[in-house]
């Protein structure tokens, strides 16, 4: 994964997901995106 050297992993993942969503949209498939939070959450 040398292309990721110096590039934040999150940015790489976001670009990949965006590219895949655009490719699906060109085929007429509208993907639904879910946001998943990882880690502990503060108590309210």
N, C-alpha and C positions, 0 to 999 in steps of 0.2 A: 504493500500500500504506500509506495513512495509518493504518489500524487497527493497524499494527505499531509506530508511532511510540512510543517509550518502553518497548516490550515486547521482551524478548530474543527473537531469532530462533528459538533452540532451543525455547523455551517455545511459540511459535506453531506450529512444526512438530510438536511432540509433541501438542499439542491437536488439530491437524488429523488426524494419524495415528490418534489415539484415536477421534476422531469417525468416521472412515472404517471402522475396525475394528468399532465398535459397529453401524454401519449394515449392514455385511456380516453380522455375527452375527444381526441381526434377520431377514435373508434366509436364514439357515441355512448360511451360508458361514463356515467358521472359518479365518481367515487365519493364516499362519505368519509370525512376525516375525523378521527377521535383524538382528543388530547388526553394523555395519560400522565398523571403526576407521580413521580417516583420519589420516595423518601418520606420522612415523618412530617406530620402536619401539626401546627400549633393548636392547642386546645382553645376554643373560644370562650 
